């Protein structure tokens, strides 16, 4: 899925943030893997968490999350070191977010 034209992050309200952060301890981070250029990892959100993420974080046509800016995914409680970019959604399992960052070797 490609990114929409969102340039400014859509920050969560306090009420929205309170709901999503109830799931923060249940977020699963895959081991990292890499190719010659990038390091990758999957972040697996609890399926019930998807029900409390605001609707404007989703692509209406597909029901999948749109590509989130760093401030947005961090607002959902995803914690990773600097440099990670949300670049794809695994459509058959929309609760799985795919991240990449340039290798630093």
C-alpha positions, 0 to 999 in steps of 0.5 A: 500500500502506498502512502497517502498525501499526509504530510503533517502527523495526525496526533491522537487526542488524550482520550484516543491515546488512553485507549490505544496505550491499554494495548502497548504491552501486548505489541509484539516486535519481530526479530530484525532481518536485512538485505544489502541496503535495509534492516527490516522488522514487523510490528504486530499489533493486538487485533483488538487494538485495531478497534480503538485506533481512530478511523482516519488512520485507515484507508477507507477503501481497504480498511487497512492502516495507512502508512503512518508517520513516525509521530503517529506510530509512536503515538500508538505506543510502538517503541523502536530506536531512531531511523525506522520507517513504516513502509508497508501494511501486510493486507491479509493481516492488517494488524502487522506493520512493516518497518525498515531502516537503512543499514548502518554498517 
